[in-house]
Amino acid sequence: MKVLVTGATGYIGSAAADALLKRGHRVLGLARSDHASTTLRDRGIEPAIGDFGDPASLRAAVSAADVDAVVSAASLGASAGDSAATFARDRDAVRAIQSALSRPDQALVFTSGSAVFGTFNDGETSDTVYDEDGLVPLPRSTLAPASAAVPPIIATGFADAMRARVETEQAVLGHPRLRGIVIRPGLVYGHGGSYDIPALIARARARGRAGHLGRGATTQSYVHIDDLAELYCLAVERAPSHTILHGIIADITQCQLAQAVNQLLGLDERTENLTLTQMLEMSAIERLGLAVARPLASRLHQTLNATFTPSPSVGFGISLSLNKRLSSEKTRCLLGWAPTRTDVLSDIATGSYSNGVTGDHGETLYPQKPVGRTRWWPTTTNTSSVRVP
């Protein structure tokens, strides 16, 4: 098959593109710069010139490529900040792709995320596990119950963002002609990359100890990037139309993740119990550096319950504060998907993260250094990469 991948230079998209290539598919990658084109060619992937954030450009690229399937692993949340507005722009991109696909045998595989089932619970776990048929969007009373003490502006902003994301899922699944498929990955790890894990490691370096919301019982489903890449291949090759797939294998608590980060840094198992406000400060602190971000964090604390409008810099903290428990039993039965990697803790503590952490776009964010009294900051100063998985 001939497959176009958007986000083919990013963490998930590059893994999906490489896996498709290894299985004998002809793979194209959307590229909006000469540098991206060169990077793709070096990996054996044909560049298709276009911009995911420009519907006209995207439509032209997909139309010219004349592919059998499009894997959409890009998100404008990775460059503009997760919100109802940026997820609406992702929906515009999806519609541009759909308008460029004219044959009924063509497929669109869209990357959503486990956060559509995200719930706040003040650092406690949730007993609810959502399967592929779970109803979304979740009502406000479910995703942010009064007992979780979530500031109204945060609860409303998150609810609006997830509603917009679900609307994009529905646009994919409800198309009358194309084979529309939605994949919801959990916490993705492996090969030194991730989205939330770099934030945990960076905060631990800055503070001298890893932290988590409350007592750390918040629970999330996870998946290794190689297993997830295989799921993308199976989705392209044989998933039926109108199918939702869950890319997860097992669950992990935030306390367990924090303890693994401590082990990576040569610390004992003691972790920090943080408030929700401290969690929301995380992105500003880790992306800008503690000394620079401290005044910013103080203002955030003062205005959370007043007129604060969530900025792109709160994404990590929100993601790490949510229970996101999913089941993938139906996905496995439907496609014969058999994920095997469950080594998230050992991979963080002694595996691929010991030589540094790569970001959502493959850049080195947090090189491995001794902890001690020295503080180490990201090699990138992009403050806007805040996609909520």
N, C-alpha and C positions, 0 to 999 in steps of 0.2 A: 504493500500500500504506500501511497504517497501522502505524507503527513506534515502539516505545518504546525510548529510549536511557537506560541507566544511566550515570552519570558524564558527563552531558551538559553540565556546567559545567567539566569538566576539559579537559586539553590534547587528548587523543586523542578523547574522547567528544564534545566540542564540535565538533571538525572533522568527525567522522562525522555528527553531527546536522545541521550546516549543509549538508553535501554532500547528504544525503538530502533535505533541504528544497528545495534548488535543483533537484533532479531531479523535483520534483513530488509527493513523498511527503508524507503527513500525519505529522508528527513530534511525539511526546510526549517529555518529559524527566522522569526521576525527580527529585523535589525534596523535601527534608526540612525546608525552612525557607521563610519568606515571602520572604526575600532571594533565595534560589535561584529561587523561582517568578517573582518580578519579573524577574530576569535572563533567564530563559527566555522569558517573554512578550515582552520587548523584542526578542528575536531571532526572534520568530514561531513559537516552539515552545510547545506546550501543556504546562503542568506536570501531572505525575501525583504526587500527594502520597504519599510513602512513604520508607522508610529502608532502604538496601541492607544495613545491618548488623543489621537486625531482620527475620528471616525471615517472621514473621507480617505485619508491615507491608508488606514487599515483595510477598508473595503477594497481599495484598488489592489493592495498587496495580496489579499486572499483571492480575489478574482483572477489576478494574473497567475497565481501559483497553480490554480486548477487542481486542487488536492482531493484526496478521498476523505480526509479527516483533518480537523483542526483541534489541537489540544491547547486550551487557553489556560496557561499557568501564570500569566501576568496579572497584576492588579495595580490600579492607580493608587491604592492605599499604601503601596510600597514607596511612592514618591511624593504623595500629597497628604497623607494622614487619613486614617480610617474614620469615616463619618458617613452619615446618610448621603451627603453630597458626593463623596468619592466613590461610594458603592453605586450611586446612580450613574456615574461616569463609566464604571465597569459595565453597567447594563447597556449604556450607549455603545460600548465597544462590542458587546455580545450581539447586539442588533445589527451592527455594521457587518460583523462576520456572517451572520445569518443571511443578510441581504446579498452577500457575495457568493453564497452557496446555492446552487440552482438545482442540483440533482437530488432525488429522494434517497439515493444510496449514500450520500455524504453524511458525515457525523461531526458533531461538535461536543467535545469533552470539556466541561467547565470546572474549574477549581474553586470550590467554596471553602468551607472550613467547619471544624467542630464547634466554633463559637456560636453558631446559630442555636445550639443547645446550652449555651453558657449560662450559669446561674451563680449569683453571689450568695455566700452563706457564712460570712464573717470568719473565714479560716477553717470552717468545719466541712466535712465531706457531705456528699449527697448520695442518697440510696437509689436515686432514679438513674436508670441507664436507658438511653434512647436508641432504638433501632432505626433502620432505614425508612420506616413508615411513620416515624414520629411526626406529630403535627407542629409545624412552624408557621409564623414566628411565635415564640413563647409569649404568653401574656406578661405584662409588666409585673403583676403580683407573683409570678413564678420566677422570673429571672432576677428580680430584686425585691424579695419579701421585706416587710417592715423590720423583721428581726435581724436582717443583715446590716441595717443602719447605713445604707448607701445614700450619699447626698442626692437629692432629687435631680439636679442637673446632670449628674453622671448616669443615673439610672435611665433618664429620658434620652440622653445622647446615645447610650449603648443600645437601648431598645429601638430607636430610630435607625441606627446603623444596621442592626441585624434585620430589621424589617426590609430595608433596602437590599440587603444581600439576598434575602429570601425571594424578593421580587425578581432578582436576576436569575436565581435558580429556576423560578417558575417560567421565566421567559425562555430558558433553555429547554425545559421539560415539556412546555406546552406548544412548542412549534409544530404546526400540523404536517410538515413535510420532512424535516431533517431528523436524523437519529440523534436526539438530545440526551446527554448523559451528564450527571453531576457527581463529582467526587468531593467528599468531605474528609480531608486529612485531619489527624489529631496532632499532637505535639510531635513534630518531625525532628529526628536527630540522626547523627552519623557523619563520618568523614570530616569531623571537626566543624561542621556547620549546623545551623539551626536558626531559629528566630528568637525564641524566649531564652534559650540556654546562654547565649552570649551576655544577655542582660544580667542573669543571675551571677555569672562569673565576674563580670565587670564590677557589680556592686560589692561582691565579696572581696575583690581586690581593694576597692576603695575603702571599705569599712573594716576590713580585717576579719570578716565572718559572713557567711551566707545567711540570708533572711527569707522570710515567707510571711504571708498574712496570718495573723493569729497564731494558733498552735501548729499550723502547717498541715492540717488534714485535708485541705483542698485537693481534689483528685482529678486527674486528667488522663485521657487515653492517649497512647503514643504509638509511633510507628517508625521503623528504620527507613531511611531514605531509599535504600535498595529495594526493600519490599514494596514501598510505595511506588517506585518506578515500574516495578513489574505490574502493579495494579493498573497503571496508566496504559501499559501495553495491552493487557487483557481487555480493558475498556474499549480501546480503539479497535481491537480485532474482533470482539464478539459480544460486547454488552448490548442488550436490546435497547430500543428507543424508550424514552421516558423512564430511565433507570437512575436511581440514587445509589451510590456506592460509598461505603464507609471505610476509609483507609486507616484502620487502627488494629492493634494486636492485643494490647493489655493496658492496665491502669498503673499509675504511679502517683504518689502524693508529693506535694511541694516540699514537705519536710525531708523525704527521701532524696529528692533532687538536691536540696540544699546541703545535706550531709555528703553527697557525692562531690559537690563542688568544693566543700571544705577539704575533703580527702585529696582532690586534685591540687589544692593549694598548700597541702602539708599541714592542715589544721586539725584540731580534734572535732568531734561530732556536734559540739554545741552550736546551735543556730539561734538567730534573732527572731523574736516574735514582733511583727510590724503591724501598725495600724493601716487601714485602707488609705489614709492620706499619705503615709510614708510609701506605700506601694505605688501610688499615683505619681509620686515625686521621682520614681526610679529612672524613667527615661531621660529626664533633664539632667540628672546626676551622672548617669553613665555615658551619655552622649557628649556632654559639654565639659565634664570634669567636675569633681566635687567642689573645688574652690570657686569655680565660675558659677556653678548652678545653685549654690546655697541660697543666695538672695532670691533667685527664681523660685526655689522650693518653698521659701518662707512666704512669699506672696501667694503661692498656690494654696498653702495651708490656711491663710487668712480669708481667702475668697471662695473656698469650695462651697460653702452653704449660702453664699450671697449671689454675686453676679458672674462668677467664674464660668467662662465658656471653655469646655475641654479643647485643648490645643493638640496638635499631632504628637506632642511629647508625653502623653499619658498612656500610649498604647501598650507598652510592655506591662506596666503595672496592672492595667485592666485585665489583660490576657492571663497574667499569672495569678489573679485573684478569683478566677472563675472555675467552678466545677464544670468539666466538659467530659462527661462519661458516655461513651457510645459503644454499641455492639456492632460487630461486622459479620455476624453469623450468616445473614442472608447474602451478603456480598460474596463470602467464601463459597457458599453452596451454589450460587448462580454462576460464578466464573471459574470455580476451582482454584481460587486464590489461596495460597498456602504460605503466609508470612512466617518466618522462622526466627527473626532477630528480636530477642527480648533483653539485650544486654545494655540497656540505656544507662544504668548506674555505673557499671564497670567501664563503659565507653567514655563516660564523663570523667570518672576518677582516675583511670589509668590507660585509657585507650586513645581514640583519635583526637580528643581535646587537649591532650598533654602537650602538643606541639603548637598550640594556638587555636583560635576560633575564627571561622570565616563567617561572613555575614550573609544576608539574604541574596546578595548579588555576587557572592564569591570573594569579596574583598577580605583581607586579613584585618580583624577588628581588635583582637585582644591577644597579642603574642604572649607566650608562656614566659613568665619571669618569677624570680623569687618574691615571696610576699613581703616579709619583714616590715620595715617602716616605709618602704618605697611604694609610691603609687604609680600605676601605669594606666595610660588613657588610650582610647581607641585611636587607630591611625587614620580614621575618617572623622570628619566633623559634620556629616550629614545628620541633621536632627529630625528628619521627617520620615524615616522608614519605620512605620508603626503598625503594619498590618496585623490584625488580630486573627490568629488561626482558628 
